[in-house]
Amino acid sequence: MTQPKTILISGASGLVGSAVSKMLQQRGHSVRTLSRSSGDVRWDVEAGQLDASALDGVDAVIHLAGEPIAQRWSDAARERILQSRVKGTSLLAEAIAARPEKPSFICASGSNFYGHTAADLVDETSPSGEGFLAEVCRAWEGAAQPAIDAGARTVFVRTGIVLAAEGGALAKMLTPFKLGLGGRIAGGNQRMSWISLHDLAAVYSRSVEDETLSGAINAVSPNPVCNAIFTKTLGKVLGRPTIFPLPAAVVTTLFGDMGRETVLADLGVLPQRLEALGFTWQTPDLEQALRETLS
């Protein structure tokens, strides 16, 4: 156990933020929330405003806030998705850089940094890929540069599909699967890189406590699976058949580019740096993770 720290979290009321806040508090840390309206500390990303005292006594900043990805990507939505991440990250990075004692900066990012398709497995040494989300991730991480240049320890948590019953992709899948209407998507061969919500919270806790950790880390299980295996395993856990495939054409009709880069993504991501650090996953196996998540 490390010395108790004070952590400021943006997006603390969201799915990931709630889990991260809870785990940090259980580990003896103090959490402050950063919000436009109801947090312990106020900010206005659009106006570029952050309370002058926001970082007083803060040892680390965890930045999770951003416009939801899961929506049809109109031009306006694309701009909101991009700018909410870039402006928020830039505002915090500049505030951190201005401090004489600089808190660590732990910034969310996505495994989509590597694109939405890759012929081979990728890890933190792999280059960025193609697509809108890859562009967003590059700009998102790039906006933290003022903090890096000022010498602040900065971590980018490139997160895969988060398994949680309360929200995210899995929650959206539960109703049709429970009704026996689930099935593989497209050919079912596309790889899915996932992590349980508990393990993701543990990655953020490790990022706060381990002062030697900086740069990009892939927050995924060490065991990516193809969509057909994911589908079969979810059906097994729920005790339901999985015989109704969802054609790729239907996905693209319903969701457009968002569907192509998320639902149809084929990306096998490996957590090379976490493994090198000796990180221990509570649920590295998909069936185990799903059973614990849905219990």
FIKOL-194929 format. One record per residue: residue number from 1; z, y negated, x negated of N, C-alpha, C, O in turn. Coordinates in steps of 0.02 Angstrom, whole numbers. Each point is the difference from the previous one (the first is absolute). Last residue first. Example, Ala and Ser with C-alpha at 12.3 -4.5 7.8 and 13.67 -1.06 7.14 Angstrom:
REM FIKOL-194929
<2; <354; 112; -642>; <3; -59; -42>; <37; -55; 39>; <8; -55; -25>>
<1; <-12; 341; 10>; <0; -59; 45>; <0; -60; -45>; <33; 1; -52>>
REM end
This chain:
REM FIKOL-194929
<295; <-617; 586; 1148>; <59; 36; 26>; <43; -45; 43>; <52; 22; 25>>
<294; <-260; -74; -154>; <-3; 8; 73>; <60; 37; 29>; <2; 13; 60>>
<293; <-25; -58; -297>; <-18; -63; 33>; <6; 6; 75>; <23; -46; 34>>
<292; <7; 238; -169>; <57; -45; -6>; <-13; -66; 36>; <45; -28; 31>>
<291; <-220; 185; -36>; <56; 28; 37>; <61; -47; -3>; <33; -11; 50>>
<290; <-224; -45; -177>; <-12; -8; 71>; <59; 27; 42>; <19; -31; 49>>
<289; <-13; 61; -283>; <4; -72; 16>; <-9; -11; 75>; <37; -39; 30>>
<288; <-66; 258; -115>; <70; -20; -3>; <9; -73; 21>; <46; -17; 37>>
<287; <-265; 96; -57>; <34; 31; 58>; <74; -19; 1>; <26; -17; 53>>
<286; <-154; -61; -239>; <-19; -30; 64>; <37; 30; 59>; <27; -36; 41>>
<285; <74; 14; -293>; <-43; 46; 36>; <-13; -27; 70>; <46; -23; 34>>
<284; <103; -85; -188>; <-66; -1; -31>; <-51; 43; 37>; <-60; -8; -10>>
<283; <306; -106; 52>; <-46; 41; 38>; <-71; -4; -31>; <-42; -36; 26>>
<282; <225; -67; -134>; <40; 41; 45>; <-45; 48; 38>; <19; 57; 14>>
<281; <-69; -157; -264>; <-17; -6; 71>; <46; 44; 41>; <13; 57; -17>>
<280; <18; -173; -234>; <8; 60; 40>; <-16; -15; 73>; <33; -41; 31>>
<279; <-96; -63; -296>; <19; -14; 69>; <2; 66; 39>; <-43; 43; -9>>
<278; <-9; -96; -233>; <47; 50; 24>; <24; -12; 71>; <54; 23; 19>>
<277; <-222; -142; -160>; <67; -29; 3>; <53; 50; 22>; <59; -14; -1>>
<276; <-291; 70; -3>; <21; -13; -69>; <71; -28; -4>; <35; 11; -49>>
<275; <-134; 20; 261>; <14; 64; -30>; <24; -8; -72>; <46; 34; -22>>
<274; <-116; -225; 135>; <63; 24; 28>; <18; 68; -30>; <59; 12; -15>>
<273; <-267; -104; -44>; <55; -36; -31>; <68; 22; 28>; <48; 5; -38>>
<272; <-251; 92; 125>; <10; 17; -70>; <61; -35; -29>; <39; 31; -36>>
<271; <-137; 30; 275>; <54; -45; -22>; <20; 13; -73>; <56; 19; -14>>
<270; <-302; 12; 161>; <55; 34; -33>; <53; -50; -25>; <-18; -54; -24>>
<269; <-195; 77; 222>; <37; -43; -46>; <59; 39; -29>; <37; 32; 37>>
<268; <-284; -6; 105>; <55; 40; -26>; <36; -39; -55>; <-27; -8; -55>>
<267; <-147; -44; 271>; <30; -28; -60>; <60; 43; -20>; <51; 1; 34>>
<266; <-238; -61; 163>; <5; 62; -40>; <25; -19; -69>; <-39; -16; -45>>
<265; <26; -97; 317>; <5; -6; -73>; <9; 68; -33>; <33; 44; 27>>
<264; <-50; -112; 215>; <-50; 43; -32>; <3; -2; -76>; <-42; 29; -34>>
<263; <193; -160; 169>; <0; 66; 32>; <-47; 48; -36>; <16; 59; -6>>
<262; <-11; -279; -89>; <67; 28; 9>; <-4; 71; 27>; <17; 48; -35>>
<261; <-212; -186; -7>; <41; -8; -60>; <70; 29; 6>; <36; 5; -50>>
<260; <-198; 0; 232>; <-33; 29; -59>; <46; -1; -61>; <1; 48; -39>>
<259; <70; -153; 241>; <1; 72; 5>; <-30; 33; -61>; <25; 51; -24>>
<258; <-36; -284; 40>; <70; 20; -9>; <5; 76; 3>; <37; 30; -40>>
<257; <-245; -132; 86>; <15; 6; -71>; <73; 21; -12>; <14; 35; -49>>
<256; <-74; 13; 292>; <-44; -35; -46>; <20; 13; -73>; <18; 55; -18>>
<255; <76; 31; 240>; <37; -41; -48>; <-43; -37; -51>; <26; -41; -37>>
<254; <-107; 188; 224>; <63; -28; 24>; <28; -53; -47>; <27; -51; 23>>
<253; <-224; 169; -83>; <-13; -37; 62>; <63; -35; 24>; <-3; -58; 21>>
<252; <18; 201; -206>; <-34; -62; -19>; <-17; -42; 62>; <1; -61; -3>>
<251; <97; 274; 37>; <46; -43; -38>; <-32; -67; -15>; <31; -53; 9>>
<250; <-163; 219; 89>; <46; -27; 49>; <49; -48; -35>; <16; -53; 27>>
<249; <-167; 172; -160>; <-35; -51; 39>; <45; -32; 52>; <-6; -59; 14>>
<248; <81; 244; -145>; <0; -62; -38>; <-33; -56; 40>; <21; -58; -3>>
<247; <95; 263; 136>; <-58; -14; -42>; <5; -68; -34>; <30; -47; 26>>
<246; <162; 221; 54>; <-20; -69; 15>; <-58; -18; -46>; <10; -9; -60>>
<245; <98; 257; 165>; <-19; -43; -55>; <-21; -70; 24>; <-24; -8; 56>>
<244; <180; 209; 43>; <-44; -52; 25>; <-18; -48; -57>; <36; -49; -11>>
<243; <122; 240; 9>; <-69; 25; 9>; <-49; -53; 23>; <-57; 15; 15>>
<242; <313; 53; -80>; <-36; -58; -28>; <-74; 16; 1>; <-31; 10; -52>>
<241; <286; 72; 181>; <-65; 15; -30>; <-33; -63; -26>; <17; -56; 22>>
<240; <255; 83; -15>; <-56; -15; 44>; <-67; 20; -35>; <-4; 0; -61>>
<239; <248; -19; -17>; <-12; 59; 42>; <-56; -10; 49>; <3; 23; 57>>
<238; <87; -170; -239>; <10; -18; 70>; <-8; 60; 47>; <17; -4; 59>>
<237; <-50; 31; -293>; <67; -29; 7>; <15; -16; 73>; <57; 10; 23>>
<236; <-274; 66; -77>; <49; 53; -10>; <71; -25; 11>; <40; 33; 34>>
<235; <-218; -188; -30>; <-1; 42; 59>; <52; 56; -5>; <33; 16; 50>>
<234; <-64; -152; -237>; <33; -38; 53>; <2; 41; 64>; <51; 0; 35>>
<233; <-167; 92; -216>; <72; 0; -13>; <37; -38; 55>; <54; 21; 21>>
<232; <-290; -16; -16>; <26; 67; 13>; <76; 1; -8>; <35; 31; 40>>
<231; <-148; -230; -98>; <-4; 13; 71>; <32; 67; 19>; <39; 4; 47>>
<230; <-60; -60; -275>; <49; -44; 32>; <3; 15; 75>; <54; 6; 29>>
<229; <-219; 103; -151>; <66; 29; -14>; <54; -42; 33>; <48; 26; 28>>
<228; <-267; -107; -14>; <5; 63; 38>; <68; 33; -10>; <29; 26; 48>>
<227; <-84; -222; -173>; <16; -14; 70>; <7; 64; 41>; <42; 3; 45>>
<226; <14; 11; -305>; <-59; -20; 38>; <21; -9; 73>; <52; 26; 22>>
<225; <124; -74; -223>; <-32; 56; 36>; <-63; -25; 34>; <-9; -60; 9>>
<224; <203; -2; -226>; <-47; -22; 52>; <-32; 61; 32>; <-6; 53; -30>>
<223; <226; -81; -122>; <-41; 52; 31>; <-45; -28; 55>; <14; 10; 59>>
<222; <163; -125; -188>; <-43; 31; -52>; <-48; 51; 28>; <-37; 32; -38>>
<221; <124; -252; 178>; <23; 67; -18>; <-45; 26; -56>; <-58; -20; -5>>
<220; <79; -243; 19>; <-28; 55; 39>; <35; 64; -20>; <32; 3; -53>>
<219; <-52; -260; -32>; <53; 27; 43>; <-31; 50; 48>; <-15; -16; 57>>
<218; <-50; -96; -307>; <-28; 30; 60>; <57; 32; 40>; <29; 49; -22>>
<217; <-25; -266; -155>; <21; 69; 11>; <-30; 25; 66>; <0; -37; 49>>
<216; <-28; -184; -245>; <-18; 37; 61>; <30; 70; 0>; <1; 34; -51>>
<215; <124; -233; -88>; <-70; 18; 10>; <-10; 41; 63>; <43; 2; 44>>
<214; <192; 15; -171>; <-42; -57; 18>; <-72; 24; 6>; <-17; 55; -21>>
<213; <293; 31; -43>; <-60; 14; 41>; <-37; -65; 15>; <29; -48; 26>>
<212; <187; 76; -138>; <-55; 16; -46>; <-67; 8; 37>; <-52; 6; -31>>
<211; <268; -46; 136>; <-25; -61; -32>; <-56; 13; -49>; <-33; -46; -24>>
<210; <135; 168; 250>; <-24; 18; -67>; <-33; -60; -33>; <-58; -17; 14>>
<209; <146; 4; 211>; <54; 19; -46>; <-22; 14; -71>; <38; -10; -47>>
<208; <-189; -50; 233>; <52; -51; -6>; <47; 16; -58>; <17; -44; -40>>
<207; <-182; 200; 96>; <-33; -59; -28>; <50; -58; -9>; <-7; -39; -46>>
<206; <76; 238; 154>; <-9; 12; -72>; <-31; -61; -34>; <18; -18; -56>>
<205; <0; 13; 288>; <66; -3; -29>; <-3; 10; -76>; <33; -35; -38>>
<204; <-231; 62; 161>; <19; -71; -4>; <70; -7; -31>; <11; -47; -39>>
<203; <-86; 264; 77>; <-42; -31; -51>; <19; -74; -8>; <5; -25; -56>>
<202; <96; 145; 229>; <29; 18; -65>; <-40; -29; -57>; <28; -18; -52>>
<201; <-109; -5; 271>; <59; -43; -9>; <33; 14; -67>; <25; -46; -33>>
<200; <-201; 186; 91>; <-24; -67; -15>; <58; -48; -10>; <-1; -41; -46>>
<199; <50; 259; 116>; <-20; -2; -71>; <-28; -68; -19>; <11; -23; -57>>
<198; <46; 55; 283>; <60; 4; -42>; <-18; -4; -74>; <32; -37; -38>>
<197; <-206; 49; 196>; <32; -65; 2>; <62; 0; -45>; <13; -50; -34>>
<196; <-212; 216; -28>; <49; -7; 54>; <32; -69; -5>; <4; -29; -54>>
<195; <-257; 79; -28>; <69; 0; -25>; <46; -7; 61>; <-16; -34; 48>>
<194; <-269; 89; -131>; <53; -17; 47>; <68; -3; -36>; <7; 22; -57>>
<193; <-296; 4; 48>; <56; -9; -46>; <57; -32; 39>; <-6; -55; 25>>
<192; <-232; 204; 28>; <50; -47; 26>; <59; -2; -49>; <29; 52; -16>>
<191; <-314; 27; 25>; <68; 7; -25>; <45; -55; 27>; <-22; -57; 10>>
<190; <-204; 182; 101>; <22; -61; -33>; <75; 6; -19>; <41; 23; 40>>
<189; <-175; 139; 87>; <5; 10; -73>; <28; -61; -37>; <17; 4; -58>>
<188; <-75; 28; 301>; <66; 25; -19>; <10; 9; -74>; <54; 20; -22>>
<187; <-244; -109; 167>; <-5; 68; -28>; <67; 30; -19>; <5; 60; -11>>
<186; <20; -247; 183>; <-64; 9; -35>; <-3; 72; -27>; <16; 47; 36>>
<185; <214; -67; 33>; <-43; -58; 7>; <-62; 10; -43>; <5; 19; -59>>
<184; <170; 167; 189>; <-22; -32; -62>; <-45; -59; 16>; <-30; -4; 53>>
<183; <202; 59; 136>; <-47; 39; -39>; <-21; -38; -62>; <18; -58; -9>>
<182; <140; 56; 268>; <-13; -19; -68>; <-51; 44; -34>; <-15; 55; 24>>
<181; <122; -49; 202>; <-66; -29; -4>; <-18; -21; -71>; <-51; -34; -11>>
<180; <262; 123; 120>; <-47; 52; -19>; <-71; -25; -7>; <-47; 40; 2>>
<179; <254; -165; 41>; <-35; 21; 60>; <-50; 56; -14>; <-35; 24; 45>>
<178; <156; -127; -220>; <50; 32; 44>; <-32; 26; 64>; <24; 49; 29>>
<177; <-159; -174; -177>; <17; 65; -29>; <51; 38; 43>; <-6; 60; 10>>
<176; <-59; -283; 51>; <-53; 49; 11>; <16; 69; -29>; <-19; 50; 30>>
<175; <186; -218; -66>; <-13; 13; 71>; <-57; 49; 11>; <9; 50; 35>>
<174; <50; -123; -261>; <46; 47; 32>; <-18; 16; 72>; <1; 58; 20>>
<173; <-105; -217; -186>; <-29; 66; 8>; <42; 45; 45>; <-26; 48; 28>>
<172; <92; -270; -94>; <-58; -5; 43>; <-31; 68; 15>; <-33; 9; 52>>
<171; <213; -25; -205>; <24; -15; 68>; <-58; -4; 49>; <7; 21; 57>>
<170; <-55; 3; -289>; <26; 62; 31>; <22; -12; 72>; <-14; 41; 43>>
<169; <-61; -227; -176>; <-54; 45; 20>; <26; 62; 36>; <-28; 21; 50>>
<168; <195; -228; -42>; <-51; 18; -47>; <-48; 52; 27>; <-1; 13; 61>>
<167; <261; -24; 23>; <-57; -45; -4>; <-50; 24; -51>; <9; 52; -32>>
<166; <195; 66; 98>; <11; -64; 34>; <-60; -46; -1>; <-4; -47; 40>>
<165; <28; 265; -150>; <-8; 10; 72>; <3; -67; 38>; <-24; -5; 56>>
<164; <-66; 51; -313>; <58; -22; 37>; <-13; 9; 74>; <-55; -15; 24>>
<163; <-69; 29; -284>; <18; 45; 56>; <65; -23; 31>; <53; 2; -31>>
<162; <-259; -129; -114>; <72; 8; 7>; <14; 43; 62>; <-22; -15; 55>>
<161; <-191; -18; -239>; <17; 7; 71>; <74; 16; 6>; <24; 48; -29>>
<160; <-67; -162; -197>; <-47; 39; 39>; <20; 0; 73>; <33; -46; 24>>
<159; <17; -143; -231>; <25; 49; 48>; <-56; 35; 37>; <-49; -31; 20>>
<158; <123; -117; -248>; <-62; 17; 34>; <12; 61; 45>; <3; 57; -23>>
<157; <145; -256; -99>; <10; 65; 30>; <-61; 17; 42>; <-6; -21; 58>>
<156; <73; -144; -277>; <-44; 6; 57>; <5; 71; 28>; <-17; 48; -35>>
<155; <177; -228; -128>; <-21; 68; 18>; <-46; -3; 61>; <15; -37; 48>>
<154; <106; -129; -259>; <-38; 4; 62>; <-26; 71; 10>; <-28; 31; -46>>
<153; <204; -210; -104>; <-18; 70; 8>; <-33; 9; 69>; <30; -16; 51>>
<152; <-38; -219; -183>; <38; 37; 50>; <-25; 73; 2>; <-60; 13; 0>>
<151; <-27; -204; -138>; <44; 50; -29>; <42; 39; 50>; <45; 36; -21>>
<150; <-226; -208; 47>; <65; -31; -15>; <50; 50; -27>; <57; -18; -17>>
<149; <-274; 85; 89>; <-10; -46; -56>; <67; -32; -22>; <9; -17; -58>>
<148; <-11; 154; 251>; <-12; 40; -61>; <-4; -45; -60>; <30; 13; -52>>
<147; <-16; -116; 261>; <64; 32; -17>; <-7; 40; -64>; <44; -1; -43>>
<146; <-240; -99; 131>; <47; -51; -25>; <68; 30; -20>; <30; -21; -49>>
<145; <-199; 165; 151>; <-8; -16; -71>; <47; -55; -25>; <24; 5; -57>>
<144; <-68; 106; 282>; <66; 3; -33>; <-3; -23; -72>; <52; 0; -34>>
<143; <-245; 23; 178>; <38; -59; 20>; <70; -1; -31>; <33; -51; 1>>
<142; <-186; 236; -26>; <-17; -56; -42>; <41; -63; 15>; <12; -41; -44>>
<141; <3; 237; 179>; <34; 9; -64>; <-13; -60; -47>; <44; -21; -37>>
<140; <-156; 15; 241>; <71; 5; 14>; <40; 4; -65>; <47; -38; -12>>
<139; <-283; 55; 7>; <22; -69; 9>; <76; -4; 11>; <32; -46; -26>>
<138; <-127; 260; 10>; <-10; -36; -64>; <25; -72; 6>; <34; -24; -45>>
<137; <-33; 156; 240>; <52; 21; -47>; <-7; -35; -67>; <50; -19; -30>>
<136; <-215; -20; 196>; <64; -28; 20>; <54; 18; -51>; <40; -43; -20>>
<135; <-250; 141; -8>; <-4; -73; -15>; <67; -33; 17>; <25; -41; -39>>
<134; <-50; 263; 100>; <6; -5; -73>; <-2; -73; -22>; <37; -20; -45>>
<133; <-75; 64; 271>; <71; 9; -18>; <11; -1; -75>; <51; -23; -24>>
<132; <-275; 7; 109>; <41; -59; 17>; <72; 8; -21>; <29; -46; -28>>
<131; <-216; 181; -111>; <21; -7; 69>; <44; -60; 11>; <26; -30; -47>>
<130; <-61; 196; -182>; <-40; -43; 42>; <29; -3; 71>; <37; 44; 21>>
<129; <109; 5; -256>; <-61; 25; 32>; <-34; -52; 42>; <8; -60; -9>>
<128; <157; 68; -230>; <-3; -16; 71>; <-67; 21; 29>; <-50; 4; -36>>
<127; <139; 132; -178>; <-20; -68; 19>; <3; -11; 75>; <3; 48; 38>>
<126; <163; 124; -178>; <-67; -4; 29>; <-18; -71; 20>; <45; -39; 18>>
<125; <169; 124; -105>; <-47; -21; -52>; <-71; -9; 27>; <-44; -24; -35>>
<124; <230; 105; 168>; <9; -71; -16>; <-46; -26; -55>; <-8; -60; -9>>
<123; <-82; 268; 144>; <69; -17; -15>; <2; -73; -22>; <-49; -36; 7>>
<122; <-125; 235; 132>; <12; -63; -36>; <74; -7; -14>; <42; 28; 35>>
<121; <-246; 176; 21>; <68; -25; 11>; <11; -62; -42>; <-28; -6; -55>>
<120; <-225; 50; 117>; <54; 35; -35>; <67; -28; 21>; <4; -52; 32>>
<119; <-198; -34; 69>; <-23; 69; -13>; <56; 41; -31>; <6; 60; 14>>
<118; <26; -266; 159>; <-1; 12; -73>; <-18; 73; -12>; <29; 44; 31>>
<117; <0; -258; 174>; <-26; 65; -19>; <1; 5; -77>; <-12; -49; -35>>
<116; <96; -142; 138>; <11; 45; 57>; <-33; 68; -10>; <8; 45; 42>>
<115; <108; -231; -227>; <-58; 7; 44>; <16; 45; 59>; <58; 15; 14>>
<114; <100; -84; -183>; <-49; 43; -33>; <-63; 10; 43>; <-43; 40; -18>>
<113; <230; -166; 97>; <-21; -33; -62>; <-56; 40; -33>; <-45; -29; -31>>
<112; <173; 106; 219>; <-69; -22; 10>; <-26; -43; -57>; <-59; -16; -3>>
<111; <284; 90; 27>; <-41; 47; -37>; <-74; -15; 9>; <-42; 25; -37>>
<110; <220; -227; 62>; <-25; 60; 34>; <-38; 46; -47>; <-30; -23; -49>>
<109; <250; -168; 42>; <-73; 2; -7>; <-21; 65; 34>; <40; 33; 31>>
<108; <200; -203; -69>; <-38; 53; 31>; <-75; -7; -17>; <-25; -55; -9>>
<107; <226; -38; -149>; <-50; -19; 50>; <-36; 61; 28>; <-25; 42; -38>>
<106; <245; -144; -109>; <-26; 65; 19>; <-44; -11; 61>; <24; -14; 55>>
<105; <107; -129; -265>; <-45; -8; 57>; <-32; 68; 15>; <-38; 26; -41>>
<104; <276; -136; -89>; <-56; 48; -1>; <-40; -10; 64>; <27; -18; 52>>
<103; <109; -194; -143>; <10; 65; 32>; <-61; 45; -8>; <-55; -25; -10>>
<102; <138; -180; -156>; <-53; 23; 45>; <16; 68; 31>; <9; 49; -37>>
<101; <109; -282; -66>; <13; 72; -1>; <-45; 32; 52>; <9; -10; 60>>
<100; <-51; -210; -79>; <21; 13; -70>; <18; 73; -11>; <-17; 29; -51>>
<99; <-165; -106; 238>; <71; 11; -10>; <17; 8; -74>; <-38; 32; -37>>
<98; <-186; -57; 136>; <35; -64; -10>; <74; 9; -14>; <34; -48; -19>>
<97; <-183; 232; 73>; <-18; -29; -66>; <38; -63; -16>; <12; -15; -58>>
<96; <11; 116; 272>; <32; 40; -51>; <-13; -30; -69>; <46; -5; -42>>
<95; <-157; -91; 222>; <71; -15; 5>; <39; 38; -53>; <47; -27; -30>>
<94; <-276; 71; 50>; <11; -67; -28>; <73; -20; 2>; <25; -33; -46>>
<93; <-88; 236; 147>; <-10; 4; -73>; <13; -67; -33>; <30; -4; -53>>
<92; <-25; 18; 291>; <58; 31; -31>; <-6; 2; -76>; <48; -12; -36>>
<91; <-231; -70; 158>; <57; -43; 12>; <63; 28; -33>; <37; -37; -32>>
<90; <-236; 166; 28>; <-4; -58; -44>; <60; -46; 7>; <27; -25; -49>>
<89; <-47; 210; 195>; <14; 22; -68>; <-1; -59; -48>; <44; -5; -43>>
<88; <-106; -38; 265>; <71; 19; -4>; <20; 20; -70>; <52; -21; -25>>
<87; <-280; -26; 68>; <40; -61; 4>; <75; 16; -6>; <36; -35; -34>>
<86; <-192; 217; 37>; <-9; -42; -58>; <46; -61; 1>; <33; -15; -50>>
<85; <-34; 162; 237>; <26; 32; -60>; <-5; -44; -61>; <47; -5; -39>>
<84; <-134; -69; 245>; <72; 11; 10>; <31; 31; -61>; <58; -14; -17>>
<83; <-295; -18; 25>; <39; -59; -16>; <75; 8; 10>; <39; -30; -36>>
<82; <-193; 212; 89>; <-3; -20; -70>; <48; -57; -15>; <41; 5; -46>>
<81; <-62; 69; 269>; <26; 55; -41>; <3; -21; -73>; <50; 12; -34>>
<80; <-151; -161; 185>; <73; 3; 10>; <31; 53; -45>; <52; -11; -31>>
<79; <-287; -5; 36>; <29; -58; -35>; <76; 0; 7>; <35; -16; -48>>
<78; <-155; 182; 163>; <-6; 10; -72>; <34; -58; -38>; <36; 12; -49>>
<77; <-56; -34; 281>; <52; 49; -19>; <-1; 14; -74>; <53; 5; -32>>
<76; <-221; -143; 122>; <65; -35; 2>; <56; 47; -21>; <46; -20; -35>>
<75; <-264; 107; 56>; <4; -45; -58>; <68; -35; -3>; <28; -10; -53>>
<74; <-17; 240; 171>; <-43; -58; 10>; <4; -43; -62>; <43; 11; -42>>
<73; <42; 238; 83>; <-7; -52; -50>; <-54; -50; 17>; <-56; 3; -26>>
<72; <241; 157; 170>; <-72; -6; -14>; <-11; -61; -44>; <27; -54; 12>>
<71; <203; 178; -40>; <-32; -39; 53>; <-75; -3; -16>; <-20; 12; -58>>
<70; <232; 63; -87>; <-26; 41; 56>; <-22; -43; 58>; <35; -5; 51>>
<69; <72; -85; -250>; <-67; 25; -16>; <-33; 33; 60>; <-60; -5; 10>>
<68; <257; -198; -13>; <-15; 72; 8>; <-72; 17; -15>; <-46; -37; 17>>
<67; <174; -172; -136>; <-36; 14; 63>; <-15; 75; 5>; <-21; 30; -49>>
<66; <230; -98; -103>; <-72; -9; 1>; <-29; 17; 68>; <29; 39; 38>>
<65; <213; -15; -215>; <-31; -31; 59>; <-75; -7; -7>; <-26; -11; -55>>
<64; <197; 96; -108>; <-34; 49; 43>; <-41; -32; 55>; <-42; 34; 30>>
<63; <192; -73; -276>; <-47; -34; 44>; <-41; 51; 38>; <-43; 34; -29>>
<62; <286; -70; -119>; <-46; 51; 25>; <-44; -33; 52>; <25; -25; 51>>
<61; <142; -60; -267>; <-36; -16; 62>; <-46; 57; 16>; <-40; 21; -42>>
<60; <282; -59; -115>; <-67; 28; 10>; <-28; -22; 67>; <37; -9; 48>>
<59; <170; -77; -133>; <-19; 40; -59>; <-70; 29; 5>; <-33; 12; -50>>
<58; <174; -241; 156>; <-41; 59; 15>; <-21; 35; -65>; <-25; -32; -47>>
<57; <152; -183; 86>; <39; 62; -4>; <-38; 63; 13>; <30; 54; 7>>
<56; <-157; -259; 70>; <66; -9; -31>; <39; 66; 2>; <10; 29; 53>>
<55; <-234; -84; 41>; <9; 48; -55>; <67; -8; -35>; <12; 32; -52>>
<54; <-80; -174; 239>; <-18; 68; 19>; <18; 52; -53>; <21; 55; 16>>
<53; <2; -309; 14>; <54; 44; -23>; <-15; 74; 10>; <44; 42; -8>>
<52; <-195; -215; 78>; <13; -14; -70>; <52; 47; -29>; <-2; 17; -59>>
<51; <-164; 50; 262>; <64; -34; -10>; <15; -7; -74>; <-9; 47; -39>>
<50; <-242; -38; 114>; <53; 49; -12>; <65; -38; -12>; <1; -48; -39>>
<49; <-284; 10; 119>; <69; -24; -4>; <49; 58; -6>; <-5; 50; 36>>
<48; <-248; -78; 7>; <20; 4; -70>; <71; -23; -12>; <16; -29; -52>>
<47; <-148; 57; 262>; <15; -67; -24>; <19; -1; -74>; <8; -54; -29>>
<46; <-55; 261; 136>; <-58; -43; 12>; <10; -70; -28>; <-46; -30; -27>>
<45; <228; 184; 20>; <-53; 17; -48>; <-60; -46; 9>; <-28; -24; -50>>
<44; <289; -5; 93>; <-60; -10; 41>; <-59; 9; -47>; <-19; -45; -37>>
<43; <305; 114; 48>; <-60; -22; -35>; <-56; -9; 50>; <3; 26; 56>>
<42; <292; 23; -85>; <-61; -18; 37>; <-57; -16; -47>; <9; -26; -55>>
<41; <230; 189; 59>; <-35; -54; -36>; <-66; -12; 37>; <-33; 47; 22>>
<40; <173; 109; 70>; <52; -36; -35>; <-29; -61; -36>; <34; -51; -8>>
<39; <-177; 129; 217>; <30; 30; -59>; <58; -40; -28>; <15; -55; 24>>
<38; <-178; 17; 171>; <66; 29; 13>; <34; 30; -61>; <51; 34; 8>>
<37; <-274; -158; 2>; <41; -25; 56>; <71; 27; 1>; <46; -37; 17>>
<36; <-221; 83; -187>; <-20; -66; 24>; <50; -27; 51>; <9; -61; 5>>
<35; <70; 231; -202>; <-40; 0; 61>; <-17; -71; 20>; <32; -48; -21>>
<34; <111; 227; -158>; <-42; -60; -4>; <-48; 2; 59>; <-39; 47; 7>>
<33; <296; 70; -80>; <-66; 5; 31>; <-36; -67; -2>; <31; -53; 8>>
<32; <165; 194; -163>; <-13; -61; 38>; <-71; 6; 28>; <-45; 26; -34>>
<31; <244; 154; -74>; <-68; -16; 22>; <0; -65; 38>; <40; -11; 46>>
<30; <116; 165; -241>; <0; -49; 55>; <-72; -19; 16>; <-41; -10; -45>>
<29; <146; 252; -63>; <-32; -64; -12>; <7; -46; 61>; <13; 23; 56>>
<28; <56; 216; -84>; <48; -50; -22>; <-29; -69; -14>; <36; -43; -24>>
<27; <-136; 253; 117>; <11; 7; -72>; <42; -57; -29>; <7; -6; -60>>
<26; <-71; 10; 288>; <37; 62; -10>; <16; 11; -74>; <50; 32; -16>>
<25; <-188; -212; 74>; <69; -13; 20>; <43; 62; -9>; <58; -6; -19>>
<24; <-287; 28; -22>; <30; -44; -50>; <73; -14; 17>; <43; 0; -44>>
<23; <-170; 123; 200>; <15; 39; -59>; <34; -43; -54>; <47; 22; -32>>
<22; <-119; -128; 232>; <54; 47; 14>; <19; 38; -63>; <59; 8; -15>>
<21; <-245; -153; 6>; <62; -37; 6>; <60; 47; 9>; <52; -8; -32>>
<20; <-268; 102; 33>; <18; -23; -67>; <67; -36; 2>; <44; 12; -42>>
<19; <-138; 55; 246>; <22; 58; -38>; <23; -20; -70>; <50; 26; -25>>
<18; <-142; -194; 163>; <63; 25; 29>; <28; 58; -40>; <60; 3; -13>>
<17; <-274; -89; -45>; <55; -46; -17>; <67; 23; 26>; <50; -6; -35>>
<16; <-251; 122; 94>; <21; 13; -69>; <60; -43; -18>; <48; 24; -31>>
<15; <-132; -57; 248>; <13; 71; -10>; <27; 15; -69>; <52; 31; -8>>
<14; <-12; -282; 81>; <-54; 48; 12>; <21; 71; -14>; <57; 13; -19>>
<13; <71; -220; -19>; <8; 29; 67>; <-54; 51; 17>; <3; 32; 52>>
<12; <7; -161; -259>; <57; 46; 3>; <8; 32; 68>; <32; 53; 5>>
<11; <-194; -217; -124>; <-21; 57; 41>; <55; 51; 10>; <-14; 59; 10>>
<10; <60; -196; -218>; <-44; -24; 54>; <-25; 61; 38>; <-10; 53; -29>>
<9; <239; -87; -131>; <-56; 40; 25>; <-39; -37; 53>; <28; -22; 50>>
<8; <167; 4; -268>; <-32; -38; 54>; <-62; 38; 21>; <-42; 17; -41>>
<7; <282; 57; -93>; <-72; 6; 8>; <-23; -40; 60>; <29; 5; 54>>
<6; <187; 41; -243>; <-18; -35; 61>; <-76; -2; 5>; <-33; -24; -46>>
<5; <206; 212; -81>; <-45; -57; -5>; <-8; -33; 68>; <17; 28; 52>>
<4; <158; 155; -206>; <-25; -26; 64>; <-41; -63; -9>; <17; -44; -40>>
<3; <-6; 230; -153>; <40; -56; 23>; <-28; -26; 67>; <-60; -6; 7>>
<2; <-2; 256; -49>; <-4; -61; -39>; <48; -53; 28>; <30; 9; 53>>
<1; <-30; 274; -56>; <0; -60; 42>; <0; -62; -44>; <39; -5; -47>>
REM end
